[in-house]
Amino acid sequence: MYNSSSIADRIKATAKLRNISIKSLLENVGLGFNTMSNMKTSMPKADNLAKIADYLDCSVDYLLGRTDNPEVNR
């Protein structure tokens, strides 16, 4: 089972590695500022997770913790 809090932590860490603020990440993918705080307690929607992964140039599997390889299979 996936842990929404761990997903939020991976998003924050990946954004930090890429020098992207959470605020600009959320603005650029069209999500509200409360999205990250909501992720601490509830699972993000698949389409929102895909938008975030695309913006961060990593795989959804990486954000979900299914792999430690952030590379996107293209």
mmCIF file of the N, C-alpha and C atoms, coordinates in Angstrom:
data_MODEL
# 
_entry.id   MODEL 
# 
loop_
_atom_site.group_PDB 
_atom_site.id 
_atom_site.type_symbol 
_atom_site.label_atom_id 
_atom_site.label_alt_id 
_atom_site.label_comp_id 
_atom_site.label_asym_id 
_atom_site.label_entity_id 
_atom_site.label_seq_id 
_atom_site.pdbx_PDB_ins_code 
_atom_site.Cartn_x 
_atom_site.Cartn_y 
_atom_site.Cartn_z 
_atom_site.occupancy 
_atom_site.B_iso_or_equiv 
_atom_site.pdbx_formal_charge 
_atom_site.auth_seq_id 
_atom_site.auth_comp_id 
_atom_site.auth_asym_id 
_atom_site.auth_atom_id 
_atom_site.pdbx_PDB_model_num 
ATOM 1   N N  . MET A 1 1  ? 0.839  -1.179 0.000   1.00 0.00 ? 1  MET A N  1 
ATOM 2   C CA . MET A 1 1  ? 0.000  0.000  0.000   1.00 0.00 ? 1  MET A CA 1 
ATOM 3   C C  . MET A 1 1  ? 0.880  1.236  0.000   1.00 0.00 ? 1  MET A C  1 
ATOM 4   N N  . TYR A 1 2  ? 0.408  2.259  -0.642  1.00 0.00 ? 2  TYR A N  1 
ATOM 5   C CA . TYR A 1 2  ? 1.172  3.494  -0.753  1.00 0.00 ? 2  TYR A CA 1 
ATOM 6   C C  . TYR A 1 2  ? 0.824  4.427  0.391   1.00 0.00 ? 2  TYR A C  1 
ATOM 7   N N  . ASN A 1 3  ? 1.803  5.192  0.808   1.00 0.00 ? 3  ASN A N  1 
ATOM 8   C CA . ASN A 1 3  ? 1.633  6.124  1.908   1.00 0.00 ? 3  ASN A CA 1 
ATOM 9   C C  . ASN A 1 3  ? 1.645  7.544  1.343   1.00 0.00 ? 3  ASN A C  1 
ATOM 10  N N  . SER A 1 4  ? 0.530  8.257  1.469   1.00 0.00 ? 4  SER A N  1 
ATOM 11  C CA . SER A 1 4  ? 0.429  9.584  0.874   1.00 0.00 ? 4  SER A CA 1 
ATOM 12  C C  . SER A 1 4  ? 1.452  10.555 1.458   1.00 0.00 ? 4  SER A C  1 
ATOM 13  N N  . SER A 1 5  ? 1.780  10.406 2.719   1.00 0.00 ? 5  SER A N  1 
ATOM 14  C CA . SER A 1 5  ? 2.776  11.271 3.343   1.00 0.00 ? 5  SER A CA 1 
ATOM 15  C C  . SER A 1 5  ? 4.151  11.059 2.720   1.00 0.00 ? 5  SER A C  1 
ATOM 16  N N  . SER A 1 6  ? 4.490  9.809  2.419   1.00 0.00 ? 6  SER A N  1 
ATOM 17  C CA . SER A 1 6  ? 5.770  9.508  1.761   1.00 0.00 ? 6  SER A CA 1 
ATOM 18  C C  . SER A 1 6  ? 5.815  10.080 0.351   1.00 0.00 ? 6  SER A C  1 
ATOM 19  N N  . ILE A 1 7  ? 4.685  10.065 -0.334  1.00 0.00 ? 7  ILE A N  1 
ATOM 20  C CA . ILE A 1 7  ? 4.613  10.634 -1.681  1.00 0.00 ? 7  ILE A CA 1 
ATOM 21  C C  . ILE A 1 7  ? 4.877  12.132 -1.612  1.00 0.00 ? 7  ILE A C  1 
ATOM 22  N N  . ALA A 1 8  ? 4.247  12.804 -0.670  1.00 0.00 ? 8  ALA A N  1 
ATOM 23  C CA . ALA A 1 8  ? 4.461  14.242 -0.498  1.00 0.00 ? 8  ALA A CA 1 
ATOM 24  C C  . ALA A 1 8  ? 5.927  14.531 -0.195  1.00 0.00 ? 8  ALA A C  1 
ATOM 25  N N  . ASP A 1 9  ? 6.540  13.710 0.643   1.00 0.00 ? 9  ASP A N  1 
ATOM 26  C CA . ASP A 1 9  ? 7.953  13.893 0.981   1.00 0.00 ? 9  ASP A CA 1 
ATOM 27  C C  . ASP A 1 9  ? 8.840  13.716 -0.242  1.00 0.00 ? 9  ASP A C  1 
ATOM 28  N N  . ARG A 1 10 ? 8.535  12.738 -1.089  1.00 0.00 ? 10 ARG A N  1 
ATOM 29  C CA . ARG A 1 10 ? 9.325  12.533 -2.312  1.00 0.00 ? 10 ARG A CA 1 
ATOM 30  C C  . ARG A 1 10 ? 9.168  13.697 -3.276  1.00 0.00 ? 10 ARG A C  1 
ATOM 31  N N  . ILE A 1 11 ? 7.962  14.216 -3.379  1.00 0.00 ? 11 ILE A N  1 
ATOM 32  C CA . ILE A 1 11 ? 7.730  15.373 -4.250  1.00 0.00 ? 11 ILE A CA 1 
ATOM 33  C C  . ILE A 1 11 ? 8.558  16.553 -3.758  1.00 0.00 ? 11 ILE A C  1 
ATOM 34  N N  . LYS A 1 12 ? 8.509  16.813 -2.465  1.00 0.00 ? 12 LYS A N  1 
ATOM 35  C CA . LYS A 1 12 ? 9.264  17.936 -1.897  1.00 0.00 ? 12 LYS A CA 1 
ATOM 36  C C  . LYS A 1 12 ? 10.770 17.757 -2.101  1.00 0.00 ? 12 LYS A C  1 
ATOM 37  N N  . ALA A 1 13 ? 11.271 16.563 -1.872  1.00 0.00 ? 13 ALA A N  1 
ATOM 38  C CA . ALA A 1 13 ? 12.707 16.299 -2.026  1.00 0.00 ? 13 ALA A CA 1 
ATOM 39  C C  . ALA A 1 13 ? 13.144 16.438 -3.481  1.00 0.00 ? 13 ALA A C  1 
ATOM 40  N N  . THR A 1 14 ? 12.335 15.939 -4.397  1.00 0.00 ? 14 THR A N  1 
ATOM 41  C CA . THR A 1 14 ? 12.673 16.019 -5.822  1.00 0.00 ? 14 THR A CA 1 
ATOM 42  C C  . THR A 1 14 ? 12.647 17.465 -6.293  1.00 0.00 ? 14 THR A C  1 
ATOM 43  N N  . ALA A 1 15 ? 11.654 18.211 -5.858  1.00 0.00 ? 15 ALA A N  1 
ATOM 44  C CA . ALA A 1 15 ? 11.580 19.628 -6.217  1.00 0.00 ? 15 ALA A CA 1 
ATOM 45  C C  . ALA A 1 15 ? 12.800 20.368 -5.680  1.00 0.00 ? 15 ALA A C  1 
ATOM 46  N N  . LYS A 1 16 ? 13.188 20.073 -4.459  1.00 0.00 ? 16 LYS A N  1 
ATOM 47  C CA . LYS A 1 16 ? 14.352 20.726 -3.855  1.00 0.00 ? 16 LYS A CA 1 
ATOM 48  C C  . LYS A 1 16 ? 15.624 20.416 -4.644  1.00 0.00 ? 16 LYS A C  1 
ATOM 49  N N  . LEU A 1 17 ? 15.794 19.157 -5.053  1.00 0.00 ? 17 LEU A N  1 
ATOM 50  C CA . LEU A 1 17 ? 16.964 18.776 -5.860  1.00 0.00 ? 17 LEU A CA 1 
ATOM 51  C C  . LEU A 1 17 ? 17.029 19.531 -7.178  1.00 0.00 ? 17 LEU A C  1 
ATOM 52  N N  . ARG A 1 18 ? 15.862 19.874 -7.707  1.00 0.00 ? 18 ARG A N  1 
ATOM 53  C CA . ARG A 1 18 ? 15.794 20.570 -8.990  1.00 0.00 ? 18 ARG A CA 1 
ATOM 54  C C  . ARG A 1 18 ? 15.645 22.086 -8.814  1.00 0.00 ? 18 ARG A C  1 
ATOM 55  N N  . ASN A 1 19 ? 15.826 22.547 -7.580  1.00 0.00 ? 19 ASN A N  1 
ATOM 56  C CA . ASN A 1 19 ? 15.716 23.977 -7.253  1.00 0.00 ? 19 ASN A CA 1 
ATOM 57  C C  . ASN A 1 19 ? 14.381 24.577 -7.680  1.00 0.00 ? 19 ASN A C  1 
ATOM 58  N N  . ILE A 1 20 ? 13.315 23.835 -7.420  1.00 0.00 ? 20 ILE A N  1 
ATOM 59  C CA . ILE A 1 20 ? 11.957 24.281 -7.736  1.00 0.00 ? 20 ILE A CA 1 
ATOM 60  C C  . ILE A 1 20 ? 11.208 24.419 -6.417  1.00 0.00 ? 20 ILE A C  1 
ATOM 61  N N  . SER A 1 21 ? 10.604 25.574 -6.204  1.00 0.00 ? 21 SER A N  1 
ATOM 62  C CA . SER A 1 21 ? 9.824  25.742 -4.983  1.00 0.00 ? 21 SER A CA 1 
ATOM 63  C C  . SER A 1 21 ? 8.488  25.018 -5.142  1.00 0.00 ? 21 SER A C  1 
ATOM 64  N N  . ILE A 1 22 ? 7.949  24.568 -4.031  1.00 0.00 ? 22 ILE A N  1 
ATOM 65  C CA . ILE A 1 22 ? 6.654  23.879 -4.062  1.00 0.00 ? 22 ILE A CA 1 
ATOM 66  C C  . ILE A 1 22 ? 5.583  24.830 -4.600  1.00 0.00 ? 22 ILE A C  1 
ATOM 67  N N  . LYS A 1 23 ? 5.675  26.082 -4.206  1.00 0.00 ? 23 LYS A N  1 
ATOM 68  C CA . LYS A 1 23 ? 4.694  27.072 -4.679  1.00 0.00 ? 23 LYS A CA 1 
ATOM 69  C C  . LYS A 1 23 ? 4.714  27.177 -6.203  1.00 0.00 ? 23 LYS A C  1 
ATOM 70  N N  . SER A 1 24 ? 5.904  27.301 -6.797  1.00 0.00 ? 24 SER A N  1 
ATOM 71  C CA . SER A 1 24 ? 5.965  27.417 -8.259  1.00 0.00 ? 24 SER A CA 1 
ATOM 72  C C  . SER A 1 24 ? 5.579  26.113 -8.943  1.00 0.00 ? 24 SER A C  1 
ATOM 73  N N  . LEU A 1 25 ? 5.939  24.977 -8.340  1.00 0.00 ? 25 LEU A N  1 
ATOM 74  C CA . LEU A 1 25 ? 5.539  23.675 -8.879  1.00 0.00 ? 25 LEU A CA 1 
ATOM 75  C C  . LEU A 1 25 ? 4.017  23.601 -8.985  1.00 0.00 ? 25 LEU A C  1 
ATOM 76  N N  . LEU A 1 26 ? 3.347  23.894 -7.886  1.00 0.00 ? 26 LEU A N  1 
ATOM 77  C CA . LEU A 1 26 ? 1.887  23.798 -7.864  1.00 0.00 ? 26 LEU A CA 1 
ATOM 78  C C  . LEU A 1 26 ? 1.244  24.788 -8.807  1.00 0.00 ? 26 LEU A C  1 
ATOM 79  N N  . GLU A 1 27 ? 1.767  26.024 -8.863  1.00 0.00 ? 27 GLU A N  1 
ATOM 80  C CA . GLU A 1 27 ? 1.226  27.028 -9.784  1.00 0.00 ? 27 GLU A CA 1 
ATOM 81  C C  . GLU A 1 27 ? 1.376  26.574 -11.229 1.00 0.00 ? 27 GLU A C  1 
ATOM 82  N N  . ASN A 1 28 ? 2.550  26.049 -11.568 1.00 0.00 ? 28 ASN A N  1 
ATOM 83  C CA . ASN A 1 28 ? 2.823  25.677 -12.958 1.00 0.00 ? 28 ASN A CA 1 
ATOM 84  C C  . ASN A 1 28 ? 2.053  24.449 -13.437 1.00 0.00 ? 28 ASN A C  1 
ATOM 85  N N  . VAL A 1 29 ? 1.628  23.602 -12.519 1.00 0.00 ? 29 VAL A N  1 
ATOM 86  C CA . VAL A 1 29 ? 0.832  22.442 -12.936 1.00 0.00 ? 29 VAL A CA 1 
ATOM 87  C C  . VAL A 1 29 ? -0.659 22.677 -12.707 1.00 0.00 ? 29 VAL A C  1 
ATOM 88  N N  . GLY A 1 30 ? -1.010 23.865 -12.212 1.00 0.00 ? 30 GLY A N  1 
ATOM 89  C CA . GLY A 1 30 ? -2.414 24.214 -12.068 1.00 0.00 ? 30 GLY A CA 1 
ATOM 90  C C  . GLY A 1 30 ? -3.093 23.615 -10.841 1.00 0.00 ? 30 GLY A C  1 
ATOM 91  N N  . LEU A 1 31 ? -2.329 23.416 -9.767  1.00 0.00 ? 31 LEU A N  1 
ATOM 92  C CA . LEU A 1 31 ? -2.898 22.871 -8.545  1.00 0.00 ? 31 LEU A CA 1 
ATOM 93  C C  . LEU A 1 31 ? -2.884 23.929 -7.455  1.00 0.00 ? 31 LEU A C  1 
ATOM 94  N N  . GLY A 1 32 ? -3.791 23.813 -6.518  1.00 0.00 ? 32 GLY A N  1 
ATOM 95  C CA . GLY A 1 32 ? -3.883 24.758 -5.420  1.00 0.00 ? 32 GLY A CA 1 
ATOM 96  C C  . GLY A 1 32 ? -2.791 24.546 -4.395  1.00 0.00 ? 32 GLY A C  1 
ATOM 97  N N  . PHE A 1 33 ? -2.511 25.593 -3.623  1.00 0.00 ? 33 PHE A N  1 
ATOM 98  C CA . PHE A 1 33 ? -1.446 25.544 -2.627  1.00 0.00 ? 33 PHE A CA 1 
ATOM 99  C C  . PHE A 1 33 ? -1.707 24.495 -1.550  1.00 0.00 ? 33 PHE A C  1 
ATOM 100 N N  . ASN A 1 34 ? -2.970 24.206 -1.266  1.00 0.00 ? 34 ASN A N  1 
ATOM 101 C CA . ASN A 1 34 ? -3.298 23.225 -0.227  1.00 0.00 ? 34 ASN A CA 1 
ATOM 102 C C  . ASN A 1 34 ? -3.076 21.786 -0.673  1.00 0.00 ? 34 ASN A C  1 
ATOM 103 N N  . THR A 1 35 ? -2.752 21.586 -1.917  1.00 0.00 ? 35 THR A N  1 
ATOM 104 C CA . THR A 1 35 ? -2.560 20.238 -2.442  1.00 0.00 ? 35 THR A CA 1 
ATOM 105 C C  . THR A 1 35 ? -1.528 19.457 -1.636  1.00 0.00 ? 35 THR A C  1 
ATOM 106 N N  . MET A 1 36 ? -0.398 20.092 -1.319  1.00 0.00 ? 36 MET A N  1 
ATOM 107 C CA . MET A 1 36 ? 0.659  19.381 -0.591  1.00 0.00 ? 36 MET A CA 1 
ATOM 108 C C  . MET A 1 36 ? 0.215  19.039 0.828   1.00 0.00 ? 36 MET A C  1 
ATOM 109 N N  . SER A 1 37 ? -0.455 19.955 1.491   1.00 0.00 ? 37 SER A N  1 
ATOM 110 C CA . SER A 1 37 ? -0.891 19.641 2.858   1.00 0.00 ? 37 SER A CA 1 
ATOM 111 C C  . SER A 1 37 ? -1.975 18.569 2.841   1.00 0.00 ? 37 SER A C  1 
ATOM 112 N N  . ASN A 1 38 ? -2.812 18.560 1.809   1.00 0.00 ? 38 ASN A N  1 
ATOM 113 C CA . ASN A 1 38 ? -3.828 17.511 1.681   1.00 0.00 ? 38 ASN A CA 1 
ATOM 114 C C  . ASN A 1 38 ? -3.193 16.147 1.435   1.00 0.00 ? 38 ASN A C  1 
ATOM 115 N N  . MET A 1 39 ? -2.044 16.129 0.765   1.00 0.00 ? 39 MET A N  1 
ATOM 116 C CA . MET A 1 39 ? -1.362 14.869 0.478   1.00 0.00 ? 39 MET A CA 1 
ATOM 117 C C  . MET A 1 39 ? -0.829 14.203 1.737   1.00 0.00 ? 39 MET A C  1 
ATOM 118 N N  . LYS A 1 40 ? -0.648 14.966 2.781   1.00 0.00 ? 40 LYS A N  1 
ATOM 119 C CA . LYS A 1 40 ? -0.158 14.385 4.034   1.00 0.00 ? 40 LYS A CA 1 
ATOM 120 C C  . LYS A 1 40 ? -1.171 13.406 4.630   1.00 0.00 ? 40 LYS A C  1 
ATOM 121 N N  . THR A 1 41 ? -2.460 13.601 4.267   1.00 0.00 ? 41 THR A N  1 
ATOM 122 C CA . THR A 1 41 ? -3.500 12.763 4.877   1.00 0.00 ? 41 THR A CA 1 
ATOM 123 C C  . THR A 1 41 ? -4.322 11.969 3.869   1.00 0.00 ? 41 THR A C  1 
ATOM 124 N N  . SER A 1 42 ? -4.248 12.344 2.592   1.00 0.00 ? 42 SER A N  1 
ATOM 125 C CA . SER A 1 42 ? -5.034 11.601 1.599   1.00 0.00 ? 42 SER A CA 1 
ATOM 126 C C  . SER A 1 42 ? -4.242 11.425 0.312   1.00 0.00 ? 42 SER A C  1 
ATOM 127 N N  . MET A 1 43 ? -4.516 10.335 -0.374  1.00 0.00 ? 43 MET A N  1 
ATOM 128 C CA . MET A 1 43 ? -3.806 9.981  -1.599  1.00 0.00 ? 43 MET A CA 1 
ATOM 129 C C  . MET A 1 43 ? -4.128 10.983 -2.709  1.00 0.00 ? 43 MET A C  1 
ATOM 130 N N  . PRO A 1 44 ? -3.092 11.463 -3.419  1.00 0.00 ? 44 PRO A N  1 
ATOM 131 C CA . PRO A 1 44 ? -3.342 12.381 -4.530  1.00 0.00 ? 44 PRO A CA 1 
ATOM 132 C C  . PRO A 1 44 ? -4.022 11.665 -5.691  1.00 0.00 ? 44 PRO A C  1 
ATOM 133 N N  . LYS A 1 45 ? -4.765 12.418 -6.473  1.00 0.00 ? 45 LYS A N  1 
ATOM 134 C CA . LYS A 1 45 ? -5.393 11.869 -7.675  1.00 0.00 ? 45 LYS A CA 1 
ATOM 135 C C  . LYS A 1 45 ? -4.309 11.502 -8.678  1.00 0.00 ? 45 LYS A C  1 
ATOM 136 N N  . ALA A 1 46 ? -4.581 10.482 -9.464  1.00 0.00 ? 46 ALA A N  1 
ATOM 137 C CA . ALA A 1 46 ? -3.602 9.994  -10.444 1.00 0.00 ? 46 ALA A CA 1 
ATOM 138 C C  . ALA A 1 46 ? -3.211 11.082 -11.437 1.00 0.00 ? 46 ALA A C  1 
ATOM 139 N N  . ASP A 1 47 ? -4.192 11.866 -11.916 1.00 0.00 ? 47 ASP A N  1 
ATOM 140 C CA . ASP A 1 47 ? -3.859 12.899 -12.896 1.00 0.00 ? 47 ASP A CA 1 
ATOM 141 C C  . ASP A 1 47 ? -3.000 13.999 -12.284 1.00 0.00 ? 47 ASP A C  1 
ATOM 142 N N  . ASN A 1 48 ? -3.223 14.321 -11.015 1.00 0.00 ? 48 ASN A N  1 
ATOM 143 C CA . ASN A 1 48 ? -2.391 15.323 -10.351 1.00 0.00 ? 48 ASN A CA 1 
ATOM 144 C C  . ASN A 1 48 ? -0.975 14.800 -10.145 1.00 0.00 ? 48 ASN A C  1 
ATOM 145 N N  . LEU A 1 49 ? -0.864 13.547 -9.783  1.00 0.00 ? 49 LEU A N  1 
ATOM 146 C CA . LEU A 1 49 ? 0.445  12.937 -9.600  1.00 0.00 ? 49 LEU A CA 1 
ATOM 147 C C  . LEU A 1 49 ? 1.213  12.894 -10.925 1.00 0.00 ? 49 LEU A C  1 
ATOM 148 N N  . ALA A 1 50 ? 0.510  12.600 -12.002 1.00 0.00 ? 50 ALA A N  1 
ATOM 149 C CA . ALA A 1 50 ? 1.140  12.577 -13.326 1.00 0.00 ? 50 ALA A CA 1 
ATOM 150 C C  . ALA A 1 50 ? 1.622  13.971 -13.728 1.00 0.00 ? 50 ALA A C  1 
ATOM 151 N N  . LYS A 1 51 ? 0.833  15.002 -13.460 1.00 0.00 ? 51 LYS A N  1 
ATOM 152 C CA . LYS A 1 51 ? 1.239  16.385 -13.769 1.00 0.00 ? 51 LYS A CA 1 
ATOM 153 C C  . LYS A 1 51 ? 2.508  16.751 -13.005 1.00 0.00 ? 51 LYS A C  1 
ATOM 154 N N  . ILE A 1 52 ? 2.532  16.403 -11.736 1.00 0.00 ? 52 ILE A N  1 
ATOM 155 C CA . ILE A 1 52 ? 3.694  16.713 -10.905 1.00 0.00 ? 52 ILE A CA 1 
ATOM 156 C C  . ILE A 1 52 ? 4.919  15.953 -11.395 1.00 0.00 ? 52 ILE A C  1 
ATOM 157 N N  . ALA A 1 53 ? 4.762  14.679 -11.699 1.00 0.00 ? 53 ALA A N  1 
ATOM 158 C CA . ALA A 1 53 ? 5.885  13.869 -12.202 1.00 0.00 ? 53 ALA A CA 1 
ATOM 159 C C  . ALA A 1 53 ? 6.413  14.439 -13.517 1.00 0.00 ? 53 ALA A C  1 
ATOM 160 N N  . ASP A 1 54 ? 5.513  14.821 -14.416 1.00 0.00 ? 54 ASP A N  1 
ATOM 161 C CA . ASP A 1 54 ? 5.948  15.404 -15.686 1.00 0.00 ? 54 ASP A CA 1 
ATOM 162 C C  . ASP A 1 54 ? 6.730  16.693 -15.452 1.00 0.00 ? 54 ASP A C  1 
ATOM 163 N N  . TYR A 1 55 ? 6.238  17.536 -14.579 1.00 0.00 ? 55 TYR A N  1 
ATOM 164 C CA . TYR A 1 55 ? 6.903  18.810 -14.302 1.00 0.00 ? 55 TYR A CA 1 
ATOM 165 C C  . TYR A 1 55 ? 8.279  18.582 -13.671 1.00 0.00 ? 55 TYR A C  1 
ATOM 166 N N  . LEU A 1 56 ? 8.374  17.608 -12.789 1.00 0.00 ? 56 LEU A N  1 
ATOM 167 C CA . LEU A 1 56 ? 9.646  17.318 -12.128 1.00 0.00 ? 56 LEU A CA 1 
ATOM 168 C C  . LEU A 1 56 ? 10.551 16.414 -12.962 1.00 0.00 ? 56 LEU A C  1 
ATOM 169 N N  . ASP A 1 57 ? 10.065 15.991 -14.119 1.00 0.00 ? 57 ASP A N  1 
ATOM 170 C CA . ASP A 1 57 ? 10.803 15.110 -15.022 1.00 0.00 ? 57 ASP A CA 1 
ATOM 171 C C  . ASP A 1 57 ? 11.257 13.836 -14.306 1.00 0.00 ? 57 ASP A C  1 
ATOM 172 N N  . CYS A 1 58 ? 10.291 13.215 -13.639 1.00 0.00 ? 58 CYS A N  1 
ATOM 173 C CA . CYS A 1 58 ? 10.548 11.931 -12.989 1.00 0.00 ? 58 CYS A CA 1 
ATOM 174 C C  . CYS A 1 58 ? 9.330  11.042 -13.236 1.00 0.00 ? 58 CYS A C  1 
ATOM 175 N N  . SER A 1 59 ? 9.445  9.793  -12.860 1.00 0.00 ? 59 SER A N  1 
ATOM 176 C CA . SER A 1 59 ? 8.331  8.880  -13.092 1.00 0.00 ? 59 SER A CA 1 
ATOM 177 C C  . SER A 1 59 ? 7.343  8.910  -11.930 1.00 0.00 ? 59 SER A C  1 
ATOM 178 N N  . VAL A 1 60 ? 6.109  8.579  -12.220 1.00 0.00 ? 60 VAL A N  1 
ATOM 179 C CA . VAL A 1 60 ? 5.098  8.441  -11.185 1.00 0.00 ? 60 VAL A CA 1 
ATOM 180 C C  . VAL A 1 60 ? 5.506  7.312  -10.236 1.00 0.00 ? 60 VAL A C  1 
ATOM 181 N N  . ASP A 1 61 ? 6.074  6.245  -10.774 1.00 0.00 ? 61 ASP A N  1 
ATOM 182 C CA . ASP A 1 61 ? 6.540  5.135  -9.940  1.00 0.00 ? 61 ASP A CA 1 
ATOM 183 C C  . ASP A 1 61 ? 7.556  5.615  -8.907  1.00 0.00 ? 61 ASP A C  1 
ATOM 184 N N  . TYR A 1 62 ? 8.416  6.554  -9.298  1.00 0.00 ? 62 TYR A N  1 
ATOM 185 C CA . TYR A 1 62 ? 9.388  7.100  -8.359  1.00 0.00 ? 62 TYR A CA 1 
ATOM 186 C C  . TYR A 1 62 ? 8.682  7.858  -7.236  1.00 0.00 ? 62 TYR A C  1 
ATOM 187 N N  . LEU A 1 63 ? 7.715  8.694  -7.597  1.00 0.00 ? 63 LEU A N  1 
ATOM 188 C CA . LEU A 1 63 ? 6.986  9.445  -6.574  1.00 0.00 ? 63 LEU A CA 1 
ATOM 189 C C  . LEU A 1 63 ? 6.196  8.524  -5.655  1.00 0.00 ? 63 LEU A C  1 
ATOM 190 N N  . LEU A 1 64 ? 5.704  7.413  -6.199  1.00 0.00 ? 64 LEU A N  1 
ATOM 191 C CA . LEU A 1 64 ? 4.959  6.450  -5.395  1.00 0.00 ? 64 LEU A CA 1 
ATOM 192 C C  . LEU A 1 64 ? 5.869  5.586  -4.518  1.00 0.00 ? 64 LEU A C  1 
ATOM 193 N N  . GLY A 1 65 ? 7.169  5.618  -4.790  1.00 0.00 ? 65 GLY A N  1 
ATOM 194 C CA . GLY A 1 65 ? 8.105  4.800  -4.016  1.00 0.00 ? 65 GLY A CA 1 
ATOM 195 C C  . GLY A 1 65 ? 8.238  3.388  -4.546  1.00 0.00 ? 65 GLY A C  1 
ATOM 196 N N  . ARG A 1 66 ? 7.748  3.152  -5.758  1.00 0.00 ? 66 ARG A N  1 
ATOM 197 C CA . ARG A 1 66 ? 7.849  1.812  -6.357  1.00 0.00 ? 66 ARG A CA 1 
ATOM 198 C C  . ARG A 1 66 ? 9.245  1.543  -6.906  1.00 0.00 ? 66 ARG A C  1 
ATOM 199 N N  . THR A 1 67 ? 10.015 2.614  -7.097  1.00 0.00 ? 67 THR A N  1 
ATOM 200 C CA . THR A 1 67 ? 11.392 2.495  -7.565  1.00 0.00 ? 67 THR A CA 1 
ATOM 201 C C  . THR A 1 67 ? 12.201 3.634  -6.964  1.00 0.00 ? 67 THR A C  1 
ATOM 202 N N  . ASP A 1 68 ? 13.494 3.438  -6.876  1.00 0.00 ? 68 ASP A N  1 
ATOM 203 C CA . ASP A 1 68 ? 14.371 4.511  -6.412  1.00 0.00 ? 68 ASP A CA 1 
ATOM 204 C C  . ASP A 1 68 ? 15.033 5.201  -7.597  1.00 0.00 ? 68 ASP A C  1 
ATOM 205 N N  . ASN A 1 69 ? 14.669 4.812  -8.805  1.00 0.00 ? 69 ASN A N  1 
ATOM 206 C CA . ASN A 1 69 ? 15.193 5.396  -10.016 1.00 0.00 ? 69 ASN A CA 1 
ATOM 207 C C  . ASN A 1 69 ? 14.196 6.443  -10.533 1.00 0.00 ? 69 ASN A C  1 
ATOM 208 N N  . PRO A 1 70 ? 14.561 7.741  -10.492 1.00 0.00 ? 70 PRO A N  1 
ATOM 209 C CA . PRO A 1 70 ? 13.628 8.757  -10.928 1.00 0.00 ? 70 PRO A CA 1 
ATOM 210 C C  . PRO A 1 70 ? 13.473 8.877  -12.451 1.00 0.00 ? 70 PRO A C  1 
ATOM 211 N N  . GLU A 1 71 ? 14.288 8.129  -13.205 1.00 0.00 ? 71 GLU A N  1 
ATOM 212 C CA . GLU A 1 71 ? 14.246 8.224  -14.669 1.00 0.00 ? 71 GLU A CA 1 
ATOM 213 C C  . GLU A 1 71 ? 12.874 7.883  -15.224 1.00 0.00 ? 71 GLU A C  1 
ATOM 214 N N  . VAL A 1 72 ? 12.495 8.604  -16.264 1.00 0.00 ? 72 VAL A N  1 
ATOM 215 C CA . VAL A 1 72 ? 11.236 8.356  -16.939 1.00 0.00 ? 72 VAL A CA 1 
ATOM 216 C C  . VAL A 1 72 ? 11.499 7.399  -18.100 1.00 0.00 ? 72 VAL A C  1 
ATOM 217 N N  . ASN A 1 73 ? 10.711 6.354  -18.210 1.00 0.00 ? 73 ASN A N  1 
ATOM 218 C CA . ASN A 1 73 ? 10.831 5.432  -19.341 1.00 0.00 ? 73 ASN A CA 1 
ATOM 219 C C  . ASN A 1 73 ? 10.155 6.065  -20.541 1.00 0.00 ? 73 ASN A C  1 
ATOM 220 N N  . ARG A 1 74 ? 10.931 6.357  -21.557 1.00 0.00 ? 74 ARG A N  1 
ATOM 221 C CA . ARG A 1 74 ? 10.365 7.019  -22.746 1.00 0.00 ? 74 ARG A CA 1 
ATOM 222 C C  . ARG A 1 74 ? 10.453 6.104  -23.922 1.00 0.00 ? 74 ARG A C  1 
# 
